[in-house]
Amino acid sequence: MSESTPAPARPAATVLLLRDSASGPEVFMVVRHRQIEFAAGALVFPGGRVEAADAEIAAGLGATDPFAAFRVAAIREAFEESGLLLARTASGVPLTPDQGAAVAAAHRDALNAGSRGFAALLQAEALVPDIGALVRFAHWVTPDDLAKRFDTHFFLAPAPGGHAATHDGHEAVDSVWISPEAALAEAAAGTRTLLFPTRMNLGRLVGATSLTMALETAAAQPVVTVQPRLETDATGTRLLRIPVEAGYGGPLFPVGQRAM
């Protein structure tokens, strides 16, 4: 791309899988492999690009939601990266932990290897992606000045109760259930790497005392698009400006790890 023409922002979806704990909600996060192209070594939420097949699955569901393809992509990426499948049987019954484990054992490796599509998995197991379980949470667009850009919709979703979550061992080399407060504290201490959008979205969950509270709060707040803009103040400090209306507590924040 020329200097005057930004790289296109690829549609992407990310899901914050939540569960209750004695001290409040925890989110499932993975550590990206240090040798991959994007977000190497960072602690991130499961997510990735929206594929044409995701839109086809969404269309097959008869979904009128304009974000249905993003929801399908988020569900697929969550399964690929955590082994947790947000899906129901054709009659609307959620998977039991044993059923979820069996589906992961039968299909996850092939899906990650690209030898099987998500639609084939759903058809083989007679399952329907539970797009209604996802609550819209945020919308971030990578700044124009970066070479690798994404147009990312973030969702919250309750993790399937009793199901085991594990990282894939390829793109992700570790995983953890962690409270938003602990993730932010570890990043501040230098023991975790958080990209700017990850840090900001974890911050929005701080203060929620339960999974239900987190979901209800997100559902009640309008989603405002965030495209950070780099600024330098009078002291030479580099800051990122985002819309106050997006609900992150202010317009200016330290740059930190800024890429998406």
C-alpha positions in Angstrom: 0.0 0.0 0.0 1.2 3.6 -0.6 1.8 5.9 2.3 -1.4 7.8 1.5 -3.6 4.6 1.2 -4.2 2.7 4.4 -4.1 -1.1 4.3 -7.6 -2.6 4.3 -9.0 -3.6 7.7 -9.9 -7.2 7.6 -13.2 -8.2 9.3 -12.5 -10.1 12.5 -14.2 -11.4 15.6 -13.1 -11.9 19.2 -14.9 -13.5 22.1 -14.4 -13.0 25.8 -15.5 -16.4 27.3 -16.6 -15.8 30.9 -17.2 -18.0 33.9 -18.1 -17.2 37.6 -15.6 -17.7 40.4 -15.7 -17.0 44.1 -14.0 -13.6 43.5 -16.0 -12.6 40.4 -16.0 -13.4 36.7 -12.9 -14.9 35.0 -12.1 -14.7 31.3 -10.4 -17.4 29.2 -7.2 -16.0 27.6 -4.4 -17.6 25.6 -0.7 -16.7 25.1 0.2 -16.3 21.5 3.2 -18.2 20.1 6.2 -15.9 20.0 7.0 -16.9 16.4 3.7 -16.1 14.8 3.1 -12.9 12.7 0.5 -11.2 14.9 0.5 -10.4 18.6 3.5 -12.7 19.3 3.8 -13.5 23.0 0.7 -11.5 24.0 -2.1 -12.6 26.3 -5.2 -12.4 24.2 -8.8 -13.4 23.9 -9.7 -16.1 21.3 -10.4 -14.6 17.9 -9.5 -14.2 14.3 -10.6 -13.3 10.8 -14.2 -13.7 9.6 -14.2 -16.2 6.7 -16.5 -16.5 3.8 -17.7 -19.8 5.2 -18.8 -18.0 8.4 -21.1 -15.8 6.4 -22.5 -18.8 4.6 -23.3 -20.5 7.9 -24.9 -17.4 9.2 -27.0 -17.1 6.1 -28.0 -20.8 6.5 -29.3 -20.0 10.0 -31.7 -17.4 8.5 -30.1 -14.8 10.8 -31.1 -11.2 10.1 -28.6 -9.8 12.6 -26.0 -7.8 10.6 -23.3 -9.2 12.9 -24.3 -12.9 12.5 -21.2 -13.8 10.5 -19.0 -12.1 13.2 -20.8 -14.2 15.8 -20.2 -17.4 13.9 -16.6 -16.5 13.4 -16.2 -15.8 17.1 -17.8 -19.2 18.0 -15.5 -21.0 15.5 -12.4 -19.2 16.7 -13.4 -19.9 20.4 -13.6 -23.6 19.5 -10.3 -23.7 17.6 -8.4 -21.8 20.4 -10.1 -23.1 23.5 -12.0 -26.3 22.6 -15.2 -24.7 24.0 -18.0 -25.0 21.5 -20.9 -22.6 21.9 -23.5 -24.7 20.0 -26.8 -26.5 20.6 -28.5 -29.5 19.1 -31.1 -29.0 16.4 -33.7 -29.2 19.2 -32.0 -26.4 21.1 -30.3 -28.4 23.8 -26.8 -27.3 24.9 -24.0 -29.8 24.8 -23.1 -31.7 27.9 -19.4 -31.6 29.0 -19.0 -35.2 27.7 -20.5 -34.3 24.3 -18.4 -31.2 24.1 -15.2 -33.2 24.8 -16.2 -35.8 22.2 -16.8 -33.1 19.5 -13.5 -31.5 20.3 -11.7 -34.9 20.1 -13.3 -35.7 16.8 -12.9 -32.4 15.0 -10.7 -29.8 16.6 -7.4 -30.9 15.2 -8.7 -31.2 11.7 -10.4 -27.8 11.9 -7.2 -26.2 13.1 -5.2 -28.0 10.3 -7.6 -26.7 7.7 -8.6 -30.1 6.6 -12.2 -29.8 7.8 -14.5 -26.8 7.7 -16.7 -25.6 10.6 -19.8 -26.2 8.5 -18.8 -29.8 8.1 -18.3 -30.2 11.8 -21.8 -28.7 12.5 -23.4 -31.0 9.9 -21.6 -34.1 11.1 -22.7 -33.5 14.7 -26.1 -32.0 13.9 -25.3 -28.9 15.8 -26.3 -25.2 15.4 -23.9 -22.4 16.5 -25.4 -20.6 19.5 -25.1 -17.1 18.1 -27.7 -15.8 20.6 -25.3 -16.5 23.5 -23.0 -13.8 22.4 -23.5 -10.2 23.6 -21.9 -7.4 21.6 -19.3 -5.7 23.7 -17.0 -3.5 21.6 -15.9 -2.6 18.1 -12.3 -1.7 17.3 -10.7 -0.7 14.0 -6.9 -0.7 13.7 -5.4 2.8 13.1 -4.7 3.7 9.5 -0.9 4.0 10.0 -0.4 0.3 10.8 0.4 -2.2 8.1 -1.8 -5.1 9.5 -5.3 -3.9 10.2 -8.5 -5.4 11.5 -12.1 -4.4 11.9 -12.9 -6.4 15.0 -16.2 -7.0 16.8 -15.8 -8.1 20.4 -18.4 -10.3 22.1 -19.0 -11.6 25.6 -20.3 -15.1 26.1 -20.8 -17.5 29.1 -18.4 -20.4 28.8 -20.3 -23.8 28.6 -20.6 -24.9 32.2 -18.3 -27.9 33.2 -16.6 -28.0 29.8 -12.8 -28.2 29.8 -10.9 -25.4 28.0 -7.4 -25.9 26.6 -5.2 -23.9 24.2 -4.4 -25.4 20.8 -0.6 -25.8 21.3 0.1 -24.1 17.9 -0.9 -20.5 17.7 -1.4 -20.5 21.4 1.2 -22.0 23.7 -0.5 -21.4 27.1 -3.9 -20.5 28.4 -5.4 -19.3 31.7 -8.7 -18.5 33.4 -8.0 -15.1 34.9 -9.9 -12.2 36.5 -9.7 -8.9 34.6 -8.1 -7.3 37.6 -5.4 -10.0 37.8 -4.6 -9.8 34.1 -4.2 -6.0 34.3 -2.1 -6.2 37.5 0.2 -8.8 35.9 0.6 -6.6 32.8 1.4 -3.6 35.0 4.1 -5.8 36.8 5.6 -6.8 33.5 4.8 -10.5 33.7 2.1 -10.3 31.0 2.0 -8.6 27.6 -1.4 -7.0 26.8 -2.1 -5.2 23.5 -3.9 -1.8 23.9 -7.4 -3.0 22.9 -7.1 -6.1 25.2 -6.1 -3.9 28.1 -8.9 -1.5 27.5 -11.6 -4.2 27.2 -10.3 -6.0 30.3 -10.7 -2.6 32.1 -14.3 -2.4 31.1 -15.0 -5.7 33.0 -13.4 -4.5 36.2 -16.0 -4.1 38.9 -18.4 -6.8 37.6 -19.2 -9.1 40.5 -20.7 -11.9 38.4 -21.0 -13.3 34.9 -24.6 -12.1 34.8 -23.7 -8.6 35.8 -21.0 -8.4 33.1 -23.4 -9.6 30.4 -26.3 -7.3 31.5 -24.0 -4.3 31.7 -22.6 -5.0 28.2 -26.1 -5.5 26.7 -27.3 -2.2 28.1 -24.4 -0.1 26.7 -24.4 1.0 23.1 -21.3 -0.2 21.1 -19.3 2.8 19.8 -16.6 2.2 17.2 -13.1 2.9 18.4 -10.3 3.7 16.1 -7.4 4.9 18.2 -5.5 8.0 17.1 -1.9 8.6 18.1 -1.1 12.0 19.7 1.9 13.5 21.3 1.4 16.0 24.2 3.5 19.0 25.2 5.9 16.9 27.1 6.6 14.5 24.2 4.5 11.7 25.7 2.8 9.5 23.1 -0.9 8.9 23.8 -3.8 7.2 22.1 -7.1 9.1 21.8 -10.4 7.1 21.7 -14.0 8.3 21.9 -15.2 9.0 25.4 -18.6 7.7 24.4 -17.1 4.2 24.0 -17.2 3.7 27.8 -13.5 3.3 28.6 -13.3 6.1 31.2 -11.6 8.8 29.2 -10.2 10.0 25.9 -6.4 9.7 26.3 -4.4 6.7 27.4 -0.7 5.6 27.4 0.3 3.9 24.2 1.8 0.7 25.7 1.4 -2.3 23.3 -0.8 -0.5 20.7 -1.2 -3.0 17.9 -4.5 -4.9 17.5 
